[in-house]
Amino acid sequence: GEDVEQSLFLSVREGDSSVINCTYTDSSSTYLYWYKQEPGAGLQLLTYIFSNMDMKQDQRLTVLLNKKDKHLSLRIADTQTGDSAIYFCAENLIGAGSYQLTFGKGTKLSVIP
Amino acid sequence: EPEVTQTPSHQVTQMGQEVILRCVPISNHLYFYWYRQILGQKVEFLVSFYNNEISEKSEIFDDQFSVERPDGSNFTLKIRSTKLEDSAMYFCASTQGSNQPQHFGDGTRLSIL
């Protein structure tokens, strides 16, 4: 089965880069996602990467995937106070007849002005 | 940009009562999902639905739960006889294909008294 692990808290200063890390255990072909959840709100899809890619960049967001170590990271450049939220890593197996996302517990990012 | 909408945003129900949570998925999406998030815990998969039938369900999705797509736009989750432990945020998601990113609604907060 699959399991997704994240550190629970991260605190950074406004303007610095944030790096949120995630590890997953399943080695099958998979998509890996980052979702953002602001207080009282839903899950906003930020970005995703397929397991045959190493990196994906989208404006201030950079996703790095280390397949050997099953390690995924989300880097937010020039972190703003509006980036304060919980960030969830999620994994979706493909080709195994399963459509569900498996989520980590989420990393709470606090941005200090 | 099209989005998944959920109603109500907050539902308060007496234990033992039936509750129906409603979702309108993105219009050209074919796969529909329900997840729940107990306060402070992981987002957990409940059920996936495709072609008018359940394609996958988790252990949480017992006989007290059911899903329905009563018309071309709504997707509902019914809990037959609610328990205190059903209190959670319930998220609906939809996707165009089984390996496409899932787009989430803002959730319904269900409080069982």
Chai-1 contact restraints between the chains, C-beta under 6 A:
chainA,res_idxA,chainB,res_idxB,connection_type,confidence,min_distance_angstrom,max_distance_angstrom,comment,restraint_id
A,A41,B,D106,contact,1.0,0.0,6.0,A-B,restraint_1
A,G42,B,F104,contact,1.0,0.0,6.0,A-B,restraint_2
A,G42,B,G105,contact,1.0,0.0,6.0,A-B,restraint_3
A,G42,B,D106,contact,1.0,0.0,6.0,A-B,restraint_4
A,G42,B,G107,contact,1.0,0.0,6.0,A-B,restraint_5
A,L43,B,F104,contact,1.0,0.0,6.0,A-B,restraint_6
A,L45,B,P101,contact,1.0,0.0,6.0,A-B,restraint_7
A,Y48,B,P101,contact,1.0,0.0,6.0,A-B,restraint_8
A,I94,B,N99,contact,1.0,0.0,6.0,A-B,restraint_9
A,Y99,B,S48,contact,1.0,0.0,6.0,A-B,restraint_10
A,Y99,B,E56,contact,1.0,0.0,6.0,A-B,restraint_11
A,Y99,B,S98,contact,1.0,0.0,6.0,A-B,restraint_12
A,Q100,B,F45,contact,1.0,0.0,6.0,A-B,restraint_13
A,F103,B,K42,contact,1.0,0.0,6.0,A-B,restraint_14
A,F103,B,V43,contact,1.0,0.0,6.0,A-B,restraint_15
A,K105,B,K42,contact,1.0,0.0,6.0,A-B,restraint_16
